Every structure is written in structure tokens, then in C-alpha cells.
Amino acid sequence: MTIDIEEPISRVDLSSAFEDIARQRRSVYFYLDQDVPGHLLERALQLAVLAPSHHHTRPWRFTVFHGSARAELAAAYEKAAVRIGWHPGRARCRAFDAPAMVVIGCVPDVSHPRVRPLEEEFATAAATQNLMLALTSMQLSCALSSSPLQLSDEVEQAAGIEGGRVVGVLQIGYRDPERELFKRPQPGTAGVVRWR
Ligand SMILES: Cc1cc2nc3c(=O)[nH]c(=O)nc-3n(C[C@H](O)[C@H](O)[C@H](O)COP(=O)(O)O)c2cc1C
């Protein structure tokens, strides 16, 4: 079976609400100077944790740096930048790229003999996608970053991720409509899906 990506929704068996949200989600790097209501972040996180995990290990961790709390993240970025030889001031600014920054961690449940570490990262990725789609459904935008700055021990410490590691930092805000989205290749199933 093949589904034409341009085919009208009425002719394919998908929920139109989900299709809209999945299509609308894009990585956004420029935001309006407008705060994100905390209750929306909380709601989106409640939806994120509906993701599946093998044996209910729930390996995902989210640490929210919202508004003035981003100063703590900025200090961690600055410290990490000094250690890895990046520009400390520029690194510091990255913590203020959006009104809310969420450090996403994965803490594998190593006590369970049937759960492999890869599965824990897989589950964390599922929760992250839930989070991104939930935010999109609320007219919020986001982008995941995973440079050495975001994945640093300093960020891990600031976010209180113990026994695991940071997988990325999600910046969240209202998109600045004046700034264009980055181009991306036309998404499609060609070459990545096989039917037998
Ligand atoms: C695991 C992961 C890590 C990513 N890390 C970065 C990053 O460090 N910097 C960045 O600009 N974008 C990062 N991205 C965003 C991708 O570049 C982006 O999703 C891709 O270009 C497709 O664009 P779209 O999200 O608008 O569909 C990351 C995405 C994922 C899934």
C-alpha cells in the first residue's frame, strides 16, 4: 500500500487533527518575546509522559527552565563552554534562545534484566515526540538541540539528571512569523519504507 503524501485527508484513514499537528510541527529557532504560560508547559508534559516504555520503566526526565530560571541553565552553558573551548558569552546566550528551555534526560532502569539501554533511549524519544506534538497542538513551537553544550555534564548537573544522561534541550516559545523556517528535504516514505 502507498499513500500519496499530497492526497486529501478525506481519502486516507488518519485522524485529520493528528495529521494537521504532525504536519505543522517544525523546528523553530526564532521566537517572539512573549512568555509561555506555565500551565501549557505542564499540560504538554502530562501528554509527553503518556509515551510507551518497556516494562513501564518511564526513563524520561524533564527539567524545565522557565523565564528567569534560565539563568541557571546559562551558567551551566557558560561553564561547559569554558571547558570545551567555546565562546562563553555566546554559549550563555543560547540559554535565552526561547522563553522556556526543557532539558530532556534518559535514566535507564538497569535493574530490569529484560530492558536494554537502547530501549530506554527509544522510549525517551517517544516521550520527546509526544511533547513536541503536544506543544504544536497548543500553537507553541520548539526545537531540539544536542550539541556538546546541551549534552554537557554541567547541564546534566544543573538539571539534576542522576544515573543517566541528557539527550537534548528543547527550546519552546511562540514562533516569530517574520522569520522563515529552515528548509528541509521534502518528507516522504520513498526509500525508507518497504512493503513486502
Ligand atoms: C535527536 C535530535 C537532535 C537534534 N539536534 C539538533 C541540534 O543540535 N541542532 C539543531 O539545530 N537541530 C537539531 N535537531 C533538529 C533537526 O535538525 C530537525 O528536526 C531537522 O532539521 C528536521 O527539521 P524539522 O524538525 O523542522 O522537521 C535535532 C533533532 C533530533 C531528533
The ligand as a Gaussian input file, in Angstrom:
#p B3LYP/6-31G(d) Opt

LIG

0 1
 C       17.836000      13.779000      18.291000
 C       17.801000      15.109000      17.602000
 C       18.809000      16.021000      17.825000
 C       18.802000      17.264000      17.191000
 N       19.816000      18.150000      17.446000
 C       19.813000      19.352000      16.848000
 C       20.854000      20.296000      17.107000
 O       21.778000      20.056000      17.875000
 N       20.797000      21.492000      16.486000
 C       19.793000      21.809000      15.625000
 O       19.788000      22.914000      15.073000
 N       18.776000      20.941000      15.377000
 C       18.769000      19.730000      15.957000
 N       17.748000      18.850000      15.714000
 C       16.626000      19.257000      14.852000
 C       16.783000      18.730000      13.440000
 O       17.827000      19.386000      12.780000
 C       15.463000      18.926000      12.706000
 O       14.485000      18.126000      13.316000
 C       15.576000      18.562000      11.233000
 O       16.346000      19.503000      10.568000
 C       14.217000      18.467000      10.541000
 O       13.527000      19.680000      10.599000
 P       12.070000      19.766000      11.243000
 O       12.197000      19.413000      12.714000
 O       11.637000      21.193000      11.021000
 O       11.198000      18.783000      10.549000
 C       17.741000      17.596000      16.319000
 C       16.710000      16.676000      16.114000
 C       16.741000      15.461000      16.744000
 C       15.608000      14.491000      16.506000

